[in-house]
Amino acid sequence: MATLCFQSPSKPISYFHPKSKPSPPLSTKVSLFRCRASVQTIVAVEPEPVFTSVKTFAPATVANLGPGFDFLGCAVDGLGDHVTLRVDPSIRAGEVLISEITGTTTKLSTNPLRNCAGIAAIATMKMLGIRSVGLSLDLHKGLPLGSGLGSSAASAAAAAVAVNEIFGRKLGKGELVLAGLESEAKVSGYHADNIAPAIMGGFVLIRSYEPLDLKPLRFPEDKELFFVLVSPEFEAPTKKMRAALPTEIPMVHHVWNSSQAAALVAAVLEGDAAMLGKALSSDKVVEPTRAPLIPGMEAVKKAALEAGAFGCTISGAGPTAVAVVDAAEKGEEIGERMVEAFMRGGNLKAVACVKKLDKIGARLVSSISR
């Protein structure tokens, strides 16, 4: 029987699933990790709501960061999703209703069992043992679907934090990541490199999935880092892009990617944007299989590097391209070249923006007390 748990200093929480299997031994054979753990109630006494309504925000994220497939990610400032959550006496106790979806897309299901925000809200309510209160949820999408910017994770993170806040913030961030993972597992796969930074902010390393072990990586406050995000008018569904991944890789590529991921972590901790960019650009396993599926991506990467970016790769599953620089003005110029390359190399219109690292993660924006 395999165990998935989040270890906190004060209280270990364990979730058992009889069909989950331990990770395979290291070899050139690659198995995509799939876990189907479900959350359990971890609060002894059902908390009462401290607010009648809350509004939360969760940021966009860049997963993988090149060689860090499924174990490295970061949050970016200014882009993301909002959730408004209300105590609603008309909703059956212990349930959540999605009453409205607005923003970049309205084609998402309002069935909470088939919606990222709904699944995460339900998982958080289950952790808290909520049985006496019904909730209504409004989701405002600031991120388009299939963009490679953690759209599903942003919705899940905002919803999980909203439920936690409305009941007095009884859960820690690690526990909220588990609630968000419940959503990610059903939507795009059991991977935390979007949901962890969306909730925790900054850079996050997923050291282990069994047990779940999250390591925040602190980028120095006195160092500058900017992300150039260029999103083409093209959808790259995460499940489709994951299906394109190789099942076997040469040992030499494993060694190379491991060294680049280690260099990337060192660069984050040292605040070395140039080394971060060089490592981010050096993936030999995932990017080579995904880039050909995104029209113009190879030309975009070349244009970014020629324009002076420290590095460039695919953000998450794509199609957004992300480049790294240390100055906003330089980033604007590089973004223009990347937009031109998407049109020239892939006949795709694209938009560019330059963003800083979001060091906070999902948070409360406003509230109305009872």
N, C-alpha and C positions, 0 to 999 in steps of 0.2 A: 504494500500500500504506500503510495507516494504522498508526500506532504508538501504543501505550499504554505509558507507562513511569513508574516512580516514581523521581524524581531525588533521590538522597541525596548529601551532600557527598563521600563516599568512593567510592561505587560505583553507577553508573547501571545499572538493570535494565530491559531492553526486552522487550516481548511483542508479537509481530506477528500480525495477523489479516487475511487478504486481503479479507474482505468488510466490514470496518468502514469507516465513512465519516466524514469530518471534519464537525464541527458546521456547520449551515447559517448563512448570514449573518443578522445581526439584522434582523428584520422583524416584522410583526404575525402572521406564520405561525409556529406553534409545532410543533416536531417533538420527540416524546419520544425522548431519547437511548437507544439500545440498542447496547451493545458486547458482543461475545462473545469477548474475549481469554481465553487460558488461560495459567496460570503455567508457568514453566520452572525448572529446577534452577539455583540461584544460589550454592550452597555447593560449593567445589571438592572437598573431601574429606568423605565421609559421616561425620557425627558419631556418636559412641557415646552411649547414654543415660547421664545422670549420676544419674537417679533411677529407682527401680523403679515408683514411683507418684506422681502429682501430683493435686492438686485445685485447680481454678481457679474464679473468679467473674467474670462480666461483667454490667455494670449495664443497666438499662432506659434507653431514650433517647427524647427528644422531637425528632422530625425536622420540618423545614420552618420551625417557629417563625413561622408566618404567612406572610409574603412571601418566605421563603427556600426555596422549593420546590426540593428536590433538591440544595441547596448549603449549607444551614445546619442544624445539629443540636447537641444537648447531651446529656450523661449526667446521670441523676438517681440520688441516693444511696438505697441500701437495698433496691431491687427488682432482681431479675435472675435469671440462670440459673447453675447450677453444673455443671461437668464433672469427672469423675474418670477419669483415664487411667492405664493400667497397661501395662508391658511384659509381654507374654503369649506364652510359648514355644509355646502351642498354636495360635496364630494364624499363618497363612502369612506369611513374611517380606515386608515391604513393604506389608502390608495392615492395615486397621483394621476391627474388629468392634464394632458397637453392641450391648452385652450387656443393657442395661437402660435404660428410660425411666420416670421417676417424676415426681411433682409435679402441676401444674395440669392436665396432659393426658397421657394414655398412648396416644392414637390416632395418634401420629406413626409413620412407617415406621422400622423398624430397619435397613432397607437403607441403608448409608452413602452410596450414590449418590443417594438420594432424601430425605436428612435434612440439615438445615442444618449440624448439628454434624459429621456425617460428611463432607460435601462440603468444608467448611473444613479439617478434619483432613487429608483426602487432599491438598488443595492445599498445605498447609504441609509435609507429608511430601515432596511432590514438590519444593518449593523447597529443602528440606534434602537431597534426594537419598537418602531413606531406602529402602534395599533389603534390609537384613539383619535387621530387627526387625519383629515383628508387635505390634500394640497392640489392647487392648480398652478400650472407652469406655462410661461410664455418664453419662447426661444427666438432670439434675434440673431440671425446668421450674419456675421461680418466676413466670414470666409467662404469661398465657393467650394463646392464638393469636388473631390478628386483633384485638388490643387497641389498636393504635396506639402501643405503647410499645416497639417494636423487638424483638419476641419472637424472630424469626428471626435478627436480628443478634446478640442476646445469646448464643444458642446457638452461632453461628458464631464469635463473638469468644472465648468461653470455650474452645472446642475448639482454635482456632488457637493461642491462648496456651498451652494445655496441652501441645500437641505441641512448641512452641518451648521451653518450660521443661524438658520431660523430656529434651531433647537439648542442654541447656546454653545456651539463650537465644542462638542464633546469628543470629536475624533481628531487625531493628528493627521499630518499630511501624508504619511506613509499609508495609513488606513484609507484615506481618500483615494490614493493611487490604486489600491486594491479594488475599490468600488468602480473607479474608472476603467480598470482592466476588465471588469465584468462586461462593460459595454464594448470595449475594443475587441474582446474575444469573439463577440457575436457579430461584429460589423466588419472588421478588417484583419483580425488575427491577434493572437495573444502576444503582444509586444508593448513594452513600456516606454520606448524611446520618444514617443509623443506625449503620452498622458503624464509621465513623471515630470518632465520640465514644464508642462502646462500647469500643473498644480504647484510644483516646488519653485519654479523660476530658475533662471541661470542655466548652466550646463549641468547635466546629470549623467552619471555612469551607472548602468545597471550591472552590478558585479555578478549577480546571480538571480535566477528566476525561482529556483527551488533550494532554499527559501528565498523569497524576494528580498534583495539587499540593494539599496539605493545609496549612491555616494554623490552628494553635491560636489561640484568642482568650482571653486571660487576664482573667477577671473579678477585680477587685481584692479582696485578702484582707480588707481592713477594711470591706467593704460587705456588706450582708445581701441575700440573694435566696432566696425560697422558691417552690416550684412546688406548686400545688394540682391534684392529679390526680384526676379523677372518671371512673370507668369504669362504664358501664352494662352490663346483661346483654344484650348485642347484639354480634354479630360483624360486622366490616367487613373482609372480605378485601382485602389490598392491591391485588391484580390487578383486582378489581372496581372499587375506588375510583379506580384510575388510569385505567380504561377510561372513567370518567365525565368526565374532564377535557376541556376545550375544545381543539380543534386550531387555532383562531384566536382572537386577542384584540385588542381595540382598542389602538391605539398609546398612547392616554391612560392605559389601565390598565397597560401595560408601564412607562411613565414613572413612574406612581404607585408601583407595586410596587418598582421599582428604588430610588426614593428612600426608601421605607419599610425596605427591606432594608439600605440604607446607614445609616439612622438606628439600626436594630437593632444593627448591628456597632459603631457609635459608642457606643451605650448600654452594650453589654457591656464594652467597653474602659474606659469611664468609670465603670462601676459604678452607672449610673443606672437603677434598677429601674422608675421611673415612665415614662421614655422608652422603655425596653425593652418594657414592657407596651403602651404606646400604639402602637408600631410593630408589635408582634406581633398586635394586634387589627385591623390595617388592610389585610389581604390582599383584593384585589379580583379575583383570578384563580382561585385554587384553592378557597378556603373557600366562596365562593358556590355552587359546583357540588356540593360534597360535603356541606355542612351539611344540605340538604333530604333527603339519603339516610340521615341519622341522626336518628331520631325524638326531638324535643325539643331538639335542639342549639341552635337559635336562642334558645329560651327560657332555656336554660342559660347562654349567653353574656350575655344581658341580665341574668339574676339575679346573675351574678358581678360584672359592672360596677356594678350598683346596690348590691351589698353592699360595694363598696370595692376590688375588684381593680383593679390598674393596667391589666390587659389579659387577654383570654381568646381562645382559638382552639382548633382541632382539633389534637390531638397526632398527628403523622404522618398516616396515612390514616384515623384514627379507629378506634373511636367514642369513645375517651377524650378528654375536654375538659381543657385545661390553662389555668390562670390563674396570674398572677404577682403576688406580694406581697413585702413586705419584713419581715414579722413572722409567726412561726409561729402565734401565737394568732389573729391576724386571718385567717390562712389556714384555720384550723379552722372559723371561723364562715362564711367564704365557701363552703367545701366543703359545709357543711350546706345552704346555700341552693341550691347547684348540684344536689345530690342531690334535693332537693324539686322542683326545676324539671324534672329528667329524668322524675320520676314524673308531675308535673302536665302537662307539655307533650308527653311521649312515651310515658307509661304504662310506663316502664322503671324497674326497680329499679337502683340504682347504689351504689357504694362510693367513699368519698373518702379521700385521704391527703395529707399535706403533707410534701414532701421537699426537701432541699437539693441543690445541685449536687454531682455526683460528679466530683471533680477528678483522680481517679487512673485510672479506666478499668479494663479487664480486668486481673486480677492473680492471682498465685499465692496460694493460701490455705494449703495445707499440702503437704508432700512427704515421701517416704521414700527415703533415700539407698540406693544399691546396696551 
